[in-house]
């Protein structure tokens, strides 16, 4: 049963991170960069986006150790030098993934909120609530200012050049910092996650 639940949550995570990555690509294209399209990455086909560790192994490990799943897909490539506005285009591209997850969370959260009084199967609410909580978790996770997460791209783009040594240090040890955060500090996001879930759905998690 636990393995079935893990597969179910990982499947929702994979589709959510795929939409997240494709959103990056479409916004980059809007600002003039066709790198993602040329690489065949503007597709919802998950096979094109899967990262074995970030999309499968890490979420499975997290599910069995914490009950939650977090992860990522292969980043959609883009060239910031092709963007019509390099500074704000970069911020927009980085923000697109987070905004796509927030949009999905709000959309399915409102569906859940307005369906609570209806006589719908329990499975419907399980699926919808899982989509909401997964996308909220992805949005919060990706807003963290740690490379290669979107929050770092937004922050680093806006930082003055005098702080680039800090940026370089964080990028040099990015993977280590990211794993430390996931396994030791991501738990501190849970109160925010549950608050937003309750706010959107009108229902306790």
Phi, psi and omega in degrees: 000317181295323178295320178299316178298319180298315179298319180299310181292323179293323178297317177295318179299315182300313181294326180290318180287332175295313177299320177303310183290319179297325178299319175304313184296319181293321179291322176299319178295322177301324180271008171106004181253119183260016184303314182296317179295317180295333179272001180072027185258000176271062182218151177270005176292112186297333182300328181288343189243347188297137171244120188306314181286306187287333184261339186233300188293311180297312178301321179295316179298317180293320181299314184284342180259329184235342183089353178247161176235135172225154179177192182206166172252175175297129180301135174290128183288143171208156181248108183299337181286346177271350184287141181296331174227103189297320183288299185283335173295319177296317177298318181295316179298315180295324182285336187301318181296314179298316181295326178294321178291322177295318179300313180297319180297316180292316181301307182286334175294319178290324175301317179294316181302315184273001178252356186298328181275357182269155181271071181258155180301148179302325180301327178299313182290328177297314181295311184296315181295326178293321177296318181296308185293324179294316182287327174295318179297318179297318180298313180295317181300314184286345176280350178294137184280052179240128176299143001263025184292157185299326180301325179290322180295320178295311183295313184295327179293328184268347181288148174291156182299336181296342181258012182295337177294324176294317179300314181298317180298314181295320181290327181295323181245031188303311186296321179295311179299322182294315180293321177299316180297313184300314188271342184240338186237345181297337178300333181286350175276345186300317178301321178293318180300313181292322178299313181294321178299312180296322180297317184282316187270339185072022185216137179291148180271000000 
